[in-house]
Amino acid sequence: MPVVVPPDESDNWIGLTDTELPVASAYEWAVRPSCGAVVLFSGTVRNHAEDRDDVQSLTYEAYDEQVQPIFSSIADETRARWPQTGRIAVLHRIGRLQLEESSVIVVVSAPHRPEAFEAARYAIDALKEAAPIWKHEVWAGGSDWGTGAHDIADPRTVESA
């Protein structure tokens, strides 16, 4: 799977990769003269999960042919809800990740901070509800697929906090 690189002619950067996520590059790409706010969310691998305090690593798998269109739909819906949005990056890593590595990033730029925060919150919430991505947890006493599985949602129906 290739390294994700910013698009040449789009304000949406979506991708799935098995390499380290370009956190700093995604932030820099989102900065625009018309946008006074850039919000970057990075989800990292933590050492605990539901009822386990000794998580050691995660492995993510995804249905690539469906993930890319869903990420595009999330970007489209973000723009529909916050029309002044500048740039949007929605990037997820697959494969085995160690503690503290970024598994997902969402970056949104907008003219003002309220819209940037709200749009970024929506985008990560929609990704968690709509993208067919699964995680396998490894801890000191064993391993299993992550808990909290749910049906895949349409990004247009996702309500953000």
Secondary structure, DSSP 8 states (H G I E B T S, - for coil): -------SS-SEEEEEESS---HHHHHHHH--TT-SEEEEEEEE--S-BTTBS-EEEEEEEE-HHHHHHHHHHHHHHHHHHSTT---EEEEEE-EEEETT-EEEEEEEEESSHHHHHHHHHHHHHHHHHHS-EEEEEEETTEEEE-S-------GGG----
